[in-house]
Amino acid sequence: MFNRARHKVSSRFSYRPEPDLSASIWMDAYRDYLFQQSSGSGVNKSFAVWNMNVTKKINEHQTIAVGVDNLFNHQDEELSLPGTFVHMNVRFTL
């Protein structure tokens, strides 16, 4: 089938040095991703994308998280992989 990988492997490592601090790094590897070009022919591509995030609980009602998607800036316009994306999340609960 076009526009999907024949094989996909995911792996995650999580670390919690303190009860209010955690970090994760994970990788999604795609092998033989059959991309359908506009001409109707297919091209096999293989690649891996690494991501990470760190979460810190400030207090009982506040949490902050910072993450990086596509850590090593893998880019491919045909597969809509634009590169690294950095994001931050602040959560408040009542």
C-alpha positions as CSV (number, residue, x, y, z in Angstrom):
1,M,0.0,0.0,0.0
2,F,1.1,3.5,-0.7
3,N,1.9,6.2,1.9
4,R,2.6,3.9,4.8
5,A,5.6,2.0,6.1
6,R,6.0,-1.7,5.7
7,H,7.7,-1.9,9.1
8,K,7.5,0.5,12.0
9,V,9.5,0.2,15.3
10,S,8.9,2.5,18.3
11,S,11.0,2.7,21.4
12,R,10.8,4.8,24.5
13,F,13.0,5.5,27.5
14,S,11.5,7.4,30.5
15,Y,13.4,8.6,33.5
16,R,12.0,10.0,36.8
17,P,14.8,11.2,39.1
18,E,12.3,12.9,41.4
19,P,8.6,12.5,42.0
20,D,7.9,15.9,40.4
21,L,10.3,15.7,37.5
22,S,10.2,13.3,34.5
23,A,11.9,13.1,31.1
24,S,11.2,10.9,28.1
25,I,13.0,10.2,24.8
26,W,11.5,8.1,22.1
27,M,12.1,7.1,18.5
28,D,9.8,6.0,15.7
29,A,11.6,4.2,12.9
30,Y,10.0,3.6,9.5
31,R,11.3,1.1,7.1
32,D,10.3,0.8,3.5
33,Y,7.8,3.7,3.6
34,L,6.2,3.5,0.1
35,F,5.5,7.0,-1.0
36,Q,3.3,7.5,-4.0
37,Q,4.5,10.3,-6.2
38,S,2.2,12.4,-8.4
39,S,3.2,10.3,-11.4
40,G,1.7,7.2,-9.8
41,S,5.0,5.5,-9.2
42,G,6.2,4.6,-5.7
43,V,9.5,5.4,-3.9
44,N,10.7,3.5,-0.8
45,K,12.0,5.7,2.0
46,S,13.4,4.7,5.4
47,F,13.9,7.1,8.3
48,A,13.8,7.6,12.1
49,V,12.4,10.4,14.1
50,W,13.5,11.1,17.6
51,N,11.5,13.1,20.2
52,M,11.9,14.2,23.8
53,N,10.1,16.0,26.5
54,V,10.7,17.1,30.1
55,T,7.9,17.6,32.6
56,K,8.2,19.4,36.0
57,K,5.4,19.7,38.6
58,I,5.8,23.1,40.1
59,N,3.2,22.5,42.8
60,E,-0.1,20.7,43.3
61,H,-1.8,22.9,40.8
62,Q,0.9,23.8,38.2
63,T,2.8,21.7,35.7
64,I,5.2,22.8,33.0
65,A,6.4,20.7,30.1
66,V,8.9,21.4,27.3
67,G,9.4,19.1,24.3
68,V,11.2,18.7,21.0
69,D,9.7,16.7,18.2
70,N,12.1,15.6,15.4
71,L,15.1,16.2,17.6
72,F,17.7,15.7,14.8
73,N,15.8,17.8,12.2
74,H,15.0,15.1,9.6
75,Q,13.3,16.9,6.7
76,D,11.4,15.5,3.8
77,E,8.9,17.7,1.9
78,E,7.3,14.7,0.2
79,L,6.5,13.1,3.5
80,S,5.5,16.3,5.3
81,L,8.4,16.2,7.7
82,P,9.2,19.9,8.1
83,G,12.0,19.5,10.7
84,T,12.3,20.2,14.4
85,F,9.4,21.5,16.4
86,V,9.8,22.9,19.9
87,H,6.8,23.2,22.2
88,M,5.9,24.2,25.7
89,N,2.9,23.4,27.8
90,V,1.8,25.0,31.1
91,R,-1.1,23.4,32.9
92,F,-3.1,25.0,35.8
93,T,-5.7,23.0,37.7
94,L,-8.2,24.3,40.2
